[in-house]
Amino acid sequence: MTDLIAENPTSGQADFKVVGDYRTFSIAEDPPHIDNWTAVQNPELTTFPDDYDITSEGMWVTHFWTEAEAGQLTSVHWTRNISMPVDMSDYRITSANISVIVNATVKANDGYGNGDGGVEAYGDYTNVADVPPSQATTPQFSTYDYVRFYSLVSDHTNTKSYEIAQYQTGQYTYPLGQDSYSSDAEYLTTTYDYLTDTYLFTVPEESLIFFLSDVLSTDNRNFNFTMGMKIWCEDNFLNDDDSWDDLLIKSYNLTFSYEKIIDRDTSASWSQVGNSIVEDNAQITNGIVKYDFKIDTPWEPSSPNSELRIRINGNTHNETIKLSSGTFSFQESKTEGFNVTKLLQKEVNITLSIELYLADEFALADNITVSITNVQLWVAYVLIEPPAPPPESNWPYLYGLMGGVVLLGVGFGAYEGHFKYPAQVRQIRNLKRRIRTGRGTKPLTKKDASAISNEIQASEKTQLQKKLKTSSTKSTAASKEASSKSYVEADKIKEPKPPKSIDTSKTDTNLDINSKGEGNQ
């Protein structure tokens, strides 16, 4: 059965309905009807009364007992099955009452000498011998004669059974059958005693509620209801007999109310799925949730821990609002809002839920509606640009350059001082250094000496060729210089003389200058 519903939003608000229910169940008859009841034996006793039935007046019993017969203790039950309209595991009985009306008529004669079956009650004359009251010396009684009317509730298997109402006569406060004497104590003025319409005594309401709840726990829809009488005929004389003329259960009424049980840990929520923050360089700085709420009736005091909760992507915020603080008009849940920053995540759609959580089990007769509106979620975030990388250090390059220069210098020095000479020359140079420095030298082998000689010859030959080439170059240059001078002088010789001056007044102005610089008319 549904306890909590998130109803469709209306008029700009969303509602939670806590579903209550209140019912009253009643079985009552005045008088009881024979079709509804079955007479059964009291499971604790083996004998029925002499006669029993359900008549137009009610459940009726008559019984006569004498010491010569069995039936000193006898009983009868009328029982019926009661079926509930709902599964009572979903309900809690909150109120209950039972009322039963009975009456009785019995013989009130004493047991001395009349044989008329009077019932002995508190205060009546009893004796171990059949003698007049004035001669009685040894009373014989314990409980006196009594009839006990009662009502039971049981589970449908009759494993559990509880007495919920009863009335027992014979005791000093209810002396049904008490004798009434005339001025002569040995004679009665009446022969009958009556119990007028009387209500049975009932158990306290809380006990009745418990008994009903317990028998319904076996079968949540069925229990047995029983009316019964038990008659006890005590032996108060040597030859005693008792006459119960008319015992009657006239009417009954069993009524109880029950309310729907709201289960603990019941919840419902309103949710909305928002966007996601997808930027890799985003940093969420703040998240605030705000909403307004109201309640249409005061919250149930038996559920003080029920509350409204905030969930972000299924994670519950640690601040809540107790429903007991709700008012009949919308109010802010929290003026500054709820800080939910820690619950927000990047790269997932943000789902905001407002949840109504019922933390206690309680009974609810009427619906309660909790409404929310003006639900807001603010999320603030910044995009962080990564800082520019620091400038690279030039020292590694400088160190590398310096190292390269050093290596180049070493290599150049090694070449100039050693590797540019042929191997034999390097050997001769090494030999000279050893001789010059006074270090010992090894004797030259014939092969080394020949190689050195050849190297010297080749070196001298090379030097001679260089000198000859240099000399030839100088001679060629001198010849070219002499030839150039001769050519210049020849040009000077061939240079024409400047022409004579011409009298332009006597000649034509149209002149043709030939290659030799001469002009003709």
C-alpha positions as CSV (number, residue, x, y, z in Angstrom):
1,M,0.0,0.0,0.0
2,T,1.3,3.4,-1.0
3,D,2.4,5.6,1.9
4,L,3.9,8.5,0.0
5,I,3.2,10.0,-3.4
6,A,5.0,12.7,-5.4
7,E,2.0,14.2,-7.2
8,N,2.0,15.9,-10.5
9,P,3.1,19.6,-10.3
10,T,0.3,22.1,-10.3
11,S,0.2,25.9,-10.1
12,G,3.9,26.3,-10.0
13,Q,4.5,23.9,-7.1
14,A,5.3,20.3,-6.6
15,D,3.5,18.3,-3.9
16,F,4.3,15.3,-1.7
17,K,1.2,13.5,-0.3
18,V,1.6,11.4,2.8
19,V,-1.3,9.0,2.4
20,G,-3.3,8.4,5.5
21,D,-6.5,6.4,6.1
22,Y,-9.0,6.1,9.0
23,R,-11.5,3.3,9.3
24,T,-13.9,2.0,11.9
25,F,-15.0,-1.6,12.2
26,S,-18.0,-2.6,14.2
27,I,-20.0,-5.8,14.8
28,A,-23.1,-5.4,16.9
29,E,-26.4,-7.3,17.4
30,D,-29.4,-6.7,19.6
31,P,-30.2,-9.5,20.0
32,P,-27.6,-11.8,18.4
33,H,-28.8,-13.7,15.3
34,I,-28.6,-17.4,15.2
35,D,-27.3,-17.4,11.6
36,N,-24.1,-15.7,12.5
37,W,-23.1,-17.9,15.4
38,T,-22.1,-21.5,16.0
39,A,-22.4,-23.2,19.4
40,V,-19.2,-25.0,20.4
41,Q,-17.8,-26.7,23.4
42,N,-15.6,-24.8,25.8
43,P,-12.2,-26.3,25.2
44,E,-11.5,-26.4,28.9
45,L,-14.7,-28.2,29.8
46,T,-16.4,-31.4,28.6
47,T,-20.1,-30.8,29.4
48,F,-22.8,-28.5,28.0
49,P,-25.6,-27.0,30.0
50,D,-29.0,-28.8,30.0
51,D,-30.3,-26.5,27.3
52,Y,-28.9,-23.6,25.2
53,D,-30.0,-21.8,22.1
54,I,-30.2,-18.4,20.3
55,T,-33.7,-17.1,20.5
56,S,-35.5,-13.9,19.7
57,E,-34.3,-12.7,23.1
58,G,-30.6,-13.6,22.6
59,M,-28.2,-16.3,23.6
60,W,-30.2,-18.4,26.2
61,V,-29.2,-21.1,28.7
62,T,-31.1,-23.1,31.3
63,H,-29.5,-25.6,33.7
64,F,-30.5,-27.7,36.7
65,W,-28.0,-29.5,38.8
66,T,-28.4,-32.0,41.6
67,E,-25.8,-34.0,43.5
68,A,-27.0,-37.2,41.9
69,E,-26.0,-35.9,38.5
70,A,-23.0,-34.7,36.6
71,G,-22.7,-31.2,35.3
72,Q,-21.6,-29.4,38.4
73,L,-19.3,-27.3,36.1
74,T,-20.6,-26.7,32.6
75,S,-20.2,-24.2,29.8
76,V,-21.2,-23.3,26.3
77,H,-19.6,-21.0,23.6
78,W,-21.1,-19.3,20.6
79,T,-18.4,-18.2,18.2
80,R,-18.2,-16.5,14.8
81,N,-15.4,-15.6,12.4
82,I,-14.8,-11.9,11.8
83,S,-13.2,-10.9,8.4
84,M,-11.6,-7.5,8.1
85,P,-12.1,-5.4,4.9
86,V,-8.3,-4.6,4.7
87,D,-5.0,-6.2,5.5
88,M,-4.5,-5.1,9.1
89,S,-0.7,-5.4,8.8
90,D,-1.0,-2.0,7.1
91,Y,-3.1,-0.5,9.9
92,R,-2.8,0.3,13.6
93,I,-5.8,0.0,16.0
94,T,-6.0,3.3,17.8
95,S,-9.2,2.9,19.8
96,A,-11.5,0.0,20.8
97,N,-14.5,-0.8,23.0
98,I,-16.7,-3.7,23.8
99,S,-20.1,-3.7,25.4
100,V,-22.2,-6.8,26.3
101,I,-25.6,-6.8,28.1
102,V,-26.8,-9.8,30.0
103,N,-29.6,-10.7,32.5
104,A,-30.6,-13.7,34.5
105,T,-33.4,-15.4,36.5
106,V,-32.6,-18.1,39.2
107,K,-34.3,-19.9,42.1
108,A,-33.4,-18.3,45.3
109,N,-34.6,-20.9,47.8
110,D,-32.2,-22.3,50.3
111,G,-31.3,-25.9,50.2
112,Y,-33.0,-27.0,53.4
113,G,-35.8,-29.4,53.2
114,N,-37.6,-28.0,50.1
115,G,-35.7,-29.7,47.2
116,D,-36.6,-26.8,45.0
117,G,-33.0,-26.0,43.7
118,G,-32.2,-22.7,45.2
119,V,-28.9,-21.0,44.1
120,E,-26.7,-20.1,47.0
121,A,-25.0,-16.7,47.0
122,Y,-22.9,-14.7,49.4
123,G,-24.7,-14.5,52.7
124,D,-26.9,-17.5,52.2
125,Y,-27.4,-20.2,54.7
126,T,-25.3,-23.3,54.1
127,N,-24.5,-26.3,56.2
128,V,-23.0,-29.7,55.9
129,A,-26.2,-31.3,57.3
130,D,-29.8,-30.8,56.3
131,V,-31.0,-28.7,59.3
132,P,-32.8,-25.4,59.6
133,P,-30.7,-22.3,59.5
134,S,-31.1,-21.8,63.2
135,Q,-29.5,-25.1,63.8
136,A,-26.7,-24.8,61.3
137,T,-23.3,-25.2,63.0
138,T,-21.0,-26.0,60.1
139,P,-21.4,-23.8,57.0
140,Q,-20.3,-25.3,53.7
141,F,-19.2,-22.9,51.0
142,S,-16.2,-21.5,49.2
143,T,-17.2,-19.6,46.1
144,Y,-21.0,-20.1,46.3
145,D,-22.9,-20.9,43.1
146,Y,-22.2,-18.6,40.2
147,V,-22.6,-18.0,36.5
148,R,-19.8,-16.3,34.6
149,F,-20.7,-14.4,31.4
150,Y,-17.8,-13.5,29.2
151,S,-16.6,-12.5,25.7
152,L,-13.4,-13.7,24.0
153,V,-11.3,-12.7,20.9
154,S,-9.0,-15.4,19.4
155,D,-6.9,-15.8,16.3
156,H,-8.4,-17.9,13.6
157,T,-6.7,-21.1,14.9
158,N,-7.8,-20.4,18.5
159,T,-4.2,-20.6,19.5
160,K,-4.3,-17.2,21.1
161,S,-7.4,-16.3,23.1
162,Y,-8.1,-13.3,25.4
163,E,-11.1,-12.5,27.6
164,I,-12.1,-9.0,26.9
165,A,-15.3,-8.7,29.0
166,Q,-16.9,-10.7,32.0
167,Y,-19.4,-10.6,34.8
168,Q,-19.5,-13.3,37.5
169,T,-22.2,-13.6,40.1
170,G,-22.2,-15.3,43.5
171,Q,-19.6,-12.9,45.1
172,Y,-20.5,-10.6,47.8
173,T,-21.0,-7.6,45.4
174,Y,-23.1,-9.6,42.9
175,P,-25.1,-12.1,45.0
176,L,-27.4,-13.5,42.4
177,G,-29.7,-16.0,44.1
178,Q,-29.3,-14.6,47.6
179,D,-32.1,-15.7,49.9
180,S,-34.5,-13.1,51.4
181,Y,-36.1,-14.2,54.7
182,S,-39.3,-13.1,56.4
183,S,-39.4,-12.5,60.1
184,D,-39.1,-16.2,60.5
185,A,-35.6,-16.8,59.4
186,E,-36.5,-20.3,58.4
187,Y,-38.7,-19.2,55.5
188,L,-38.1,-17.2,52.4
189,T,-40.3,-14.4,51.3
190,T,-39.4,-14.9,47.6
191,T,-38.4,-17.9,45.5
192,Y,-36.7,-16.1,42.6
193,D,-33.8,-13.7,42.2
194,Y,-33.1,-11.6,39.2
195,L,-30.1,-10.0,37.5
196,T,-31.5,-7.1,35.5
197,D,-29.9,-5.9,32.3
198,T,-26.2,-5.5,33.2
199,Y,-23.1,-4.6,31.2
200,L,-20.1,-6.9,31.4
201,F,-17.0,-5.5,32.9
202,T,-14.4,-4.8,30.2
203,V,-10.6,-4.8,30.1
204,P,-8.9,-1.4,29.7
205,E,-8.9,0.1,26.2
206,E,-5.1,-0.3,25.8
207,S,-5.5,-4.0,26.7
208,L,-8.3,-4.5,24.3
209,I,-6.3,-2.8,21.5
210,F,-3.4,-5.1,22.3
211,F,-5.5,-8.2,22.3
212,L,-7.2,-7.4,19.0
213,S,-3.8,-6.5,17.4
214,D,-2.3,-9.7,18.6
215,V,-5.0,-12.0,17.3
216,L,-4.9,-10.2,14.0
217,S,-1.1,-10.7,13.7
218,T,-1.7,-14.4,13.0
219,D,-4.0,-13.8,10.1
220,N,-4.1,-10.1,9.1
221,R,-7.7,-10.3,8.0
222,N,-9.5,-12.8,10.3
223,F,-10.1,-13.5,13.9
224,N,-12.7,-15.3,16.1
225,F,-15.2,-13.6,18.4
226,T,-16.9,-15.6,21.1
227,M,-19.7,-15.2,23.7
228,G,-19.8,-17.7,26.5
229,M,-21.3,-18.8,29.8
230,K,-19.8,-21.0,32.5
231,I,-22.0,-22.3,35.4
232,W,-20.6,-23.5,38.7
233,C,-22.9,-25.4,41.1
234,E,-21.2,-25.6,44.5
235,D,-22.2,-28.3,47.0
236,N,-23.5,-26.3,49.9
237,F,-25.7,-28.9,51.6
238,L,-25.7,-32.6,52.2
239,N,-28.3,-32.9,49.4
240,D,-27.9,-29.8,47.3
241,D,-29.5,-28.9,44.0
242,D,-29.3,-25.6,42.0
243,S,-31.7,-24.3,39.3
244,W,-30.6,-21.7,36.7
245,D,-33.9,-20.9,35.1
246,D,-33.0,-18.3,32.5
247,L,-29.5,-17.0,31.6
248,L,-29.4,-14.5,28.7
249,I,-26.8,-12.6,26.6
250,K,-29.1,-10.0,25.1
251,S,-26.8,-7.8,22.9
252,Y,-23.2,-7.0,22.1
253,N,-21.1,-4.3,20.3
254,L,-17.5,-4.6,19.4
255,T,-16.1,-1.5,17.7
256,F,-12.6,-0.4,17.0
257,S,-10.9,2.2,14.8
258,Y,-7.7,1.9,13.0
259,E,-5.4,4.2,11.1
260,K,-3.0,3.5,8.3
261,I,0.6,2.7,9.2
262,I,3.2,4.9,7.5
263,D,6.3,2.8,7.3
264,R,9.7,4.0,8.5
265,D,12.3,4.9,5.9
266,T,9.7,5.8,3.3
267,S,10.8,8.5,0.8
268,A,9.8,10.2,-2.4
269,S,11.5,12.9,-4.3
270,W,11.2,15.5,-7.0
271,S,14.2,15.7,-9.4
272,Q,15.5,17.7,-12.3
273,V,18.5,16.9,-14.5
274,G,20.6,19.9,-15.4
275,N,23.6,20.5,-17.6
276,S,27.2,19.4,-17.0
277,I,30.4,21.4,-16.7
278,V,32.7,19.9,-19.4
279,E,35.6,22.3,-19.5
280,D,38.8,20.6,-18.3
281,N,40.2,23.8,-16.9
282,A,37.0,24.6,-14.9
283,Q,37.0,24.9,-11.2
284,I,33.7,24.9,-9.3
285,T,33.8,27.7,-6.7
286,N,30.3,27.7,-5.3
287,G,26.9,25.9,-5.4
288,I,23.8,27.1,-3.6
289,V,20.3,25.5,-3.4
290,K,17.2,27.4,-2.3
291,Y,13.6,26.4,-2.1
292,D,10.4,27.3,-0.3
293,F,8.0,24.8,1.3
294,K,4.7,24.6,3.2
295,I,2.5,22.0,4.8
296,D,-1.3,21.9,4.7
297,T,-1.8,20.5,8.3
298,P,0.3,20.3,11.4
299,W,2.8,17.5,11.2
300,E,2.2,14.3,13.0
301,P,3.9,14.5,16.5
302,S,4.7,10.8,16.5
303,S,7.1,11.3,13.6
304,P,9.5,14.0,14.9
305,N,12.4,13.0,12.7
306,S,10.8,13.2,9.3
307,E,12.4,15.8,7.1
308,L,13.1,17.4,3.7
309,R,16.5,16.5,2.2
310,I,18.6,17.8,-0.7
311,R,20.4,15.3,-3.0
312,I,22.9,16.1,-5.7
313,N,23.5,13.2,-8.1
314,G,22.3,10.8,-5.4
315,N,24.5,12.2,-2.6
316,T,22.7,13.6,0.4
317,H,23.5,17.1,1.7
318,N,24.1,17.1,5.5
319,E,21.6,19.9,6.2
320,T,17.9,19.0,6.4
321,I,14.6,20.7,7.3
322,K,12.3,19.0,9.8
323,L,8.7,18.7,8.7
324,S,7.5,19.7,12.1
325,S,8.8,23.3,11.3
326,G,6.4,23.6,8.4
327,T,3.8,26.3,8.2
328,F,0.5,26.7,6.3
329,S,2.1,29.2,3.9
330,F,5.3,29.1,1.9
331,Q,8.5,29.9,3.7
332,E,12.1,29.8,2.8
333,S,13.8,26.6,3.8
334,K,17.0,28.6,4.5
335,T,17.4,32.3,3.9
336,E,21.0,32.1,2.6
337,G,20.5,28.8,0.9
338,F,22.3,25.5,1.3
339,N,25.9,25.3,0.3
340,V,26.3,22.2,-1.8
341,T,29.6,23.0,-3.4
342,K,31.3,19.8,-2.2
343,L,28.6,17.6,-3.9
344,L,29.0,19.1,-7.3
345,Q,31.1,17.3,-9.9
346,K,32.4,18.1,-13.4
347,E,31.7,16.2,-16.6
348,V,28.4,14.7,-15.3
349,N,24.9,16.1,-15.6
350,I,24.0,17.8,-12.3
351,T,20.8,16.2,-11.0
352,L,19.1,18.1,-8.1
353,S,16.5,16.2,-6.0
354,I,14.3,17.5,-3.1
355,E,13.4,14.4,-1.1
356,L,10.8,13.9,1.6
357,Y,12.0,11.3,4.0
358,L,9.8,9.7,6.7
359,A,12.1,8.6,9.4
360,D,9.6,7.1,11.9
361,E,6.8,4.6,11.8
362,F,3.5,6.2,12.7
363,A,-0.2,5.9,12.2
364,L,-1.9,8.5,10.0
365,A,-5.7,9.1,9.7
366,D,-5.7,11.9,7.2
367,N,-3.6,12.9,4.2
368,I,-0.8,15.4,4.7
369,T,0.4,17.4,1.8
370,V,3.9,19.0,1.7
371,S,4.5,21.4,-1.1
372,I,7.7,22.9,-2.5
373,T,8.2,25.8,-5.0
374,N,10.8,28.3,-6.2
375,V,13.5,25.6,-6.3
376,Q,16.9,27.1,-7.5
377,L,20.4,25.8,-7.9
378,W,23.2,28.3,-8.6
379,V,26.6,27.0,-9.7
380,A,29.6,29.3,-10.0
381,Y,32.9,28.2,-11.6
382,V,36.0,29.7,-13.1
383,L,38.1,28.7,-16.1
384,I,41.8,28.6,-15.1
385,E,44.3,29.3,-17.9
386,P,47.6,27.5,-17.4
387,P,50.6,29.9,-16.7
388,A,53.2,30.5,-19.5
389,P,56.2,28.2,-19.2
390,P,59.3,29.8,-17.7
391,P,62.1,30.9,-20.1
392,E,64.6,28.2,-20.8
393,S,68.1,28.7,-19.3
394,N,70.9,29.6,-21.8
395,W,73.6,28.1,-19.6
396,P,73.4,24.6,-21.2
397,Y,73.9,26.1,-24.6
398,L,76.8,28.3,-23.3
399,Y,78.4,25.3,-21.6
400,G,78.0,23.3,-24.8
401,L,79.5,26.1,-26.9
402,M,82.4,26.5,-24.6
403,G,83.0,22.8,-24.6
404,G,82.9,22.8,-28.4
405,V,85.4,25.6,-28.6
406,V,87.7,23.8,-26.2
407,L,87.5,20.6,-28.2
408,L,88.0,22.5,-31.5
409,G,91.1,24.2,-30.0
410,V,92.5,20.9,-28.7
411,G,91.8,19.3,-32.1
412,F,93.4,22.1,-34.0
413,G,96.5,22.1,-31.7
414,A,96.8,18.4,-32.0
415,Y,96.6,18.7,-35.8
416,E,99.1,21.5,-36.1
417,G,101.5,20.0,-33.6
418,H,101.2,16.4,-34.6
419,F,98.7,14.9,-37.0
420,K,99.5,17.2,-40.0
421,Y,102.9,15.4,-40.4
422,P,103.2,12.0,-42.0
423,A,103.9,9.1,-39.6
424,Q,107.6,8.9,-40.4
425,V,108.0,12.7,-39.9
426,R,106.1,12.4,-36.6
427,Q,108.5,9.7,-35.7
428,I,111.6,11.8,-36.6
429,R,110.2,14.8,-34.7
430,N,109.6,12.6,-31.7
431,L,113.1,11.3,-32.0
432,K,114.5,14.9,-32.1
433,R,112.5,15.8,-29.0
434,R,113.9,12.9,-27.1
435,I,117.5,13.7,-28.2
436,R,116.9,17.4,-27.3
437,T,115.5,16.6,-23.9
438,G,118.1,14.0,-23.1
439,R,115.6,11.1,-22.9
440,G,116.8,7.7,-24.1
441,T,115.9,6.5,-27.6
442,K,115.7,3.1,-29.1
443,P,118.1,2.2,-31.9
444,L,116.6,2.6,-35.4
445,T,115.9,-0.5,-37.3
446,K,117.0,-0.8,-40.9
447,K,113.4,-0.6,-42.0
448,D,112.8,2.5,-39.9
449,A,116.0,4.1,-41.2
450,S,115.0,3.4,-44.8
451,A,111.6,4.8,-44.2
452,I,113.0,7.9,-42.6
453,S,115.5,8.4,-45.5
454,N,112.7,8.0,-48.0
455,E,110.6,10.5,-46.1
456,I,113.4,13.0,-46.0
457,Q,113.9,12.7,-49.7
458,A,110.2,13.0,-50.4
459,S,110.0,16.0,-48.1
460,E,113.0,17.7,-49.8
461,K,111.6,16.9,-53.2
462,T,108.3,18.5,-52.2
463,Q,110.0,21.6,-50.9
464,L,112.1,21.9,-54.1
465,Q,109.0,21.6,-56.3
466,K,107.3,24.3,-54.3
467,K,110.3,26.6,-54.8
468,L,110.4,25.9,-58.5
469,K,106.7,26.6,-58.8
470,T,107.1,29.8,-56.9
471,S,110.0,30.9,-59.2
472,S,108.1,30.1,-62.3
473,T,105.1,32.0,-61.1
474,K,107.2,35.1,-60.5
475,S,108.8,34.8,-64.1
476,T,105.5,34.6,-65.7
477,A,104.2,37.6,-63.8
478,A,107.3,39.6,-64.9
479,S,106.8,38.7,-68.6
480,K,103.1,39.7,-68.4
481,E,104.1,43.1,-66.9
482,A,106.6,43.8,-69.7
483,S,104.2,42.9,-72.4
484,S,101.6,45.2,-70.9
485,K,104.1,48.1,-70.9
486,S,104.9,47.5,-74.6
487,Y,101.3,47.5,-75.6
488,V,100.7,50.7,-73.8
489,E,103.6,52.4,-75.5
490,A,102.4,51.1,-78.9
491,D,99.0,52.6,-78.3
492,K,100.6,55.9,-77.5
493,I,102.4,55.9,-80.8
494,K,99.3,55.2,-82.8
495,E,97.3,58.0,-81.2
496,P,96.2,60.5,-83.9
497,K,97.1,64.1,-83.8
498,P,94.4,66.5,-83.1
499,P,92.8,68.1,-86.2
500,K,93.7,71.5,-87.3
501,S,91.2,74.2,-86.5
502,I,88.6,74.8,-89.1
503,D,87.1,78.1,-90.0
504,T,83.5,77.5,-89.8
505,S,82.6,80.7,-91.5
506,K,83.9,79.3,-94.8
507,T,82.6,75.8,-94.7
508,D,79.3,73.9,-94.6
509,T,78.0,72.8,-91.1
510,N,77.1,69.3,-92.3
511,L,80.2,67.3,-91.5
512,D,81.1,63.6,-91.7
513,I,83.7,62.6,-89.2
514,N,85.6,59.5,-90.3
515,S,87.3,56.9,-88.1
516,K,90.6,58.6,-88.4
517,G,89.3,61.9,-87.2
518,E,89.5,63.7,-90.5
519,G,86.7,65.9,-91.9
520,N,85.9,66.2,-95.7
521,Q,83.7,68.7,-97.5
